[in-house]
Amino acid sequence: MSEESPRILYAAIVDRAGIVVEAGRIASSMSSVITLLINSMNFSENTRKLLKANDSTKNLSIQYIIEDGVGYISATNPTFQSRLSYPFLEKIRDEHKSNNSKKYLRSKLLELMDTYSFDPKVDSIRSLESTIDSTKNHLIENIHRALERKERLEDLNERTNVLVNVSSNYTSTAKDVKLNQLKQNYMFYTFIVVAIVLVLAIGAGIVATFLP
């Protein structure tokens, strides 16, 4: 058979007389396997059994339970989690006890096959693994966001330091310019004062020369 995802491929309800109802896309090819299985079953004893995949089972894993003279059978890929097979069969048993209409049961078998094959809610371990994966992915995403935020903060901090240095240099330069300007102003006013004093002194000398 071609490789495909793990799933329940076939399900049936049987008794000593044969198959009561069956469902699954491989139902037509399972006739000889199920007939041999029915002949080997002890319907007088409540039991449950797992048959590992081999040539006689057409390389499928087969699980069944017998209760009150009725057998409930499933066939799955070898990679399907066998822990789900018995809850599936027990659900079929309950549906059979509540409604024995073949049309209803065939429809229910198909529905339950899909549910127990693909719905993670029916498998607590699979559900837990899914939750862990989701939490792990969420955590990784948060770490990436934190790292990106850290990089942005580091870049912002670097830019801030550059602005502080520029501002500091500007302030220092402004102080130097102001100081130089004060010195120049001081020298200029000093020169003016000296010039005035000299002019007044010279003027006073000249006046004194012309006086009797």
C-alpha positions as CSV (number, residue, x, y, z in Angstrom):
1,M,0.0,0.0,0.0
2,S,1.2,3.6,-0.7
3,E,2.6,5.6,2.2
4,E,0.2,8.0,3.8
5,S,-0.4,9.8,7.1
6,P,-1.3,7.7,10.2
7,R,-5.1,7.1,10.3
8,I,-7.9,4.7,10.8
9,L,-8.5,3.1,7.4
10,Y,-11.2,0.6,8.2
11,A,-13.8,-0.1,10.9
12,A,-16.4,-2.8,11.3
13,I,-18.9,-4.3,13.7
14,V,-19.1,-8.1,13.5
15,D,-20.7,-11.1,15.2
16,R,-20.6,-14.9,14.8
17,A,-22.6,-14.7,11.6
18,G,-20.2,-12.2,10.0
19,I,-19.9,-8.5,9.3
20,V,-22.9,-6.5,10.6
21,V,-21.7,-3.1,9.2
22,E,-18.3,-1.8,7.9
23,A,-16.9,1.4,6.6
24,G,-13.6,2.7,5.1
25,R,-12.2,3.1,1.6
26,I,-10.3,-0.2,1.8
27,A,-13.4,-2.2,2.9
28,S,-13.6,-4.2,-0.3
29,S,-10.0,-5.4,0.1
30,M,-10.4,-6.3,3.7
31,S,-13.1,-9.1,3.2
32,S,-10.7,-12.1,3.4
33,V,-8.8,-10.6,6.3
34,I,-11.9,-9.9,8.3
35,T,-13.4,-13.3,7.5
36,L,-10.3,-15.1,8.9
37,L,-10.3,-12.8,11.9
38,I,-14.0,-13.5,12.7
39,N,-13.3,-17.3,12.5
40,S,-10.5,-16.9,15.1
41,M,-12.5,-14.8,17.5
42,N,-14.0,-16.2,20.7
43,F,-17.3,-14.3,20.9
44,S,-18.1,-15.9,24.3
45,E,-15.4,-14.0,26.0
46,N,-15.0,-10.3,26.5
47,T,-11.5,-9.4,25.3
48,R,-9.4,-6.9,23.4
49,K,-6.5,-7.6,21.2
50,L,-3.9,-5.9,19.0
51,L,-2.5,-7.6,15.8
52,K,0.7,-6.1,14.5
53,A,1.1,-5.4,10.8
54,N,2.2,-8.4,8.8
55,D,1.5,-10.1,5.5
56,S,-1.7,-11.8,6.7
57,T,-3.2,-8.4,7.8
58,K,-2.1,-6.7,4.5
59,N,0.5,-4.8,6.5
60,L,-2.1,-3.0,8.6
61,S,-2.4,-3.0,12.4
62,I,-5.6,-4.5,13.5
63,Q,-7.3,-3.9,16.9
64,Y,-10.5,-5.3,18.2
65,I,-12.6,-5.7,21.3
66,I,-15.3,-8.2,22.0
67,E,-18.2,-7.5,24.3
68,D,-21.4,-9.4,24.8
69,G,-20.9,-11.5,21.7
70,V,-20.2,-8.5,19.4
71,G,-16.8,-7.6,17.9
72,Y,-15.7,-4.1,17.1
73,I,-12.7,-4.0,14.7
74,S,-10.4,-1.2,13.4
75,A,-7.5,-1.4,10.9
76,T,-4.9,1.4,10.8
77,N,-1.5,2.3,9.4
78,P,1.3,0.7,11.4
79,T,2.4,4.2,12.4
80,F,-1.0,5.1,13.9
81,Q,-1.0,5.5,17.7
82,S,-2.6,2.3,19.0
83,R,-3.6,4.0,22.2
84,L,-6.3,5.8,20.2
85,S,-7.7,2.6,18.7
86,Y,-9.4,1.3,21.9
87,P,-11.2,4.6,22.7
88,F,-12.3,4.6,19.1
89,L,-13.7,1.0,19.4
90,E,-15.4,1.8,22.7
91,K,-17.1,4.8,21.1
92,I,-18.3,2.5,18.3
93,R,-19.6,0.1,20.9
94,D,-21.5,2.8,22.6
95,E,-23.0,4.0,19.3
96,H,-24.0,0.5,18.4
97,K,-25.7,-0.1,21.8
98,S,-27.7,3.2,21.4
99,N,-28.7,2.7,17.7
100,N,-28.4,-0.5,15.7
101,S,-29.5,1.0,12.3
102,K,-26.9,0.0,9.7
103,K,-27.2,3.2,7.8
104,Y,-26.7,5.3,11.0
105,L,-23.8,3.1,12.1
106,R,-22.0,3.2,8.7
107,S,-22.2,7.0,8.7
108,K,-21.1,7.1,12.4
109,L,-18.1,4.9,11.7
110,L,-16.9,7.2,8.9
111,E,-17.3,10.2,11.1
112,L,-15.5,8.7,14.1
113,M,-12.7,7.4,11.9
114,D,-11.9,10.9,10.8
115,T,-12.3,12.3,14.3
116,Y,-10.0,9.8,15.9
117,S,-7.5,10.1,13.0
118,F,-7.1,13.8,12.9
119,D,-8.7,15.7,15.8
120,P,-6.0,16.4,18.4
121,K,-8.7,16.8,21.1
122,V,-9.3,13.1,21.3
123,D,-5.7,12.4,22.2
124,S,-4.6,14.1,25.4
125,I,-0.9,13.4,24.6
126,R,-1.2,14.8,21.1
127,S,-3.1,17.8,22.5
128,L,-0.4,18.4,25.1
129,E,2.3,18.1,22.4
130,S,0.3,20.6,20.3
131,T,0.0,23.0,23.3
132,I,3.8,22.7,24.0
133,D,4.6,23.4,20.4
134,S,2.3,26.4,20.4
135,T,3.8,27.7,23.6
136,K,7.4,27.0,22.4
137,N,6.7,28.9,19.1
138,H,5.1,31.8,21.0
139,L,8.1,31.9,23.4
140,I,10.6,31.9,20.4
141,E,8.6,34.7,18.8
142,N,8.7,36.8,22.0
143,I,12.5,36.2,22.2
144,H,13.0,37.4,18.7
145,R,10.9,40.5,19.4
146,A,12.8,41.2,22.5
147,L,16.1,40.8,20.6
148,E,14.8,43.2,17.9
149,R,13.7,45.6,20.6
150,K,17.1,45.4,22.3
151,E,18.8,46.1,19.0
152,R,16.6,49.1,18.5
153,L,17.2,50.3,22.0
154,E,21.0,49.9,21.5
155,D,20.8,51.8,18.3
156,L,18.7,54.5,19.9
157,N,21.2,54.7,22.9
158,E,24.1,55.0,20.4
159,R,22.3,57.8,18.6
160,T,21.6,59.5,21.9
161,N,25.3,59.3,22.9
162,V,26.3,60.8,19.5
163,L,23.8,63.7,20.1
164,V,25.1,64.2,23.6
165,N,28.7,64.3,22.4
166,V,27.7,66.7,19.6
167,S,25.8,68.8,22.1
168,S,28.8,68.7,24.6
169,N,31.2,69.7,21.8
170,Y,28.9,72.5,20.7
171,T,28.6,73.8,24.3
172,S,32.3,73.7,24.8
173,T,32.9,75.4,21.5
174,A,30.3,78.0,22.3
175,K,32.0,78.7,25.7
176,D,35.3,79.1,24.0
177,V,33.9,81.5,21.4
178,K,32.1,83.5,24.1
179,L,35.4,83.7,26.1
180,N,37.4,84.8,23.1
181,Q,34.7,87.4,22.3
182,L,34.9,88.7,25.9
183,K,38.7,88.9,25.7
184,Q,38.5,90.8,22.4
185,N,35.9,93.2,23.8
186,Y,38.1,93.8,26.9
187,M,41.1,94.5,24.8
188,F,39.1,96.8,22.5
189,Y,37.6,98.8,25.4
190,T,41.0,98.9,27.1
191,F,42.5,100.3,23.9
192,I,39.7,102.9,23.6
193,V,40.3,104.0,27.2
194,V,44.0,104.2,26.8
195,A,43.6,106.2,23.5
196,I,41.2,108.6,25.2
197,V,43.6,109.1,28.1
198,L,46.5,109.7,25.7
199,V,44.4,112.1,23.6
200,L,43.4,114.0,26.8
201,A,47.0,114.0,28.0
202,I,48.3,115.3,24.7
203,G,45.5,117.9,24.5
204,A,46.3,119.1,28.0
205,G,50.0,119.4,27.1
206,I,49.2,121.5,24.0
207,V,46.9,123.8,26.0
208,A,49.6,124.2,28.6
209,T,52.1,125.3,26.0
210,F,50.0,128.2,24.8
211,L,49.2,129.5,28.3
212,P,51.3,132.5,29.6
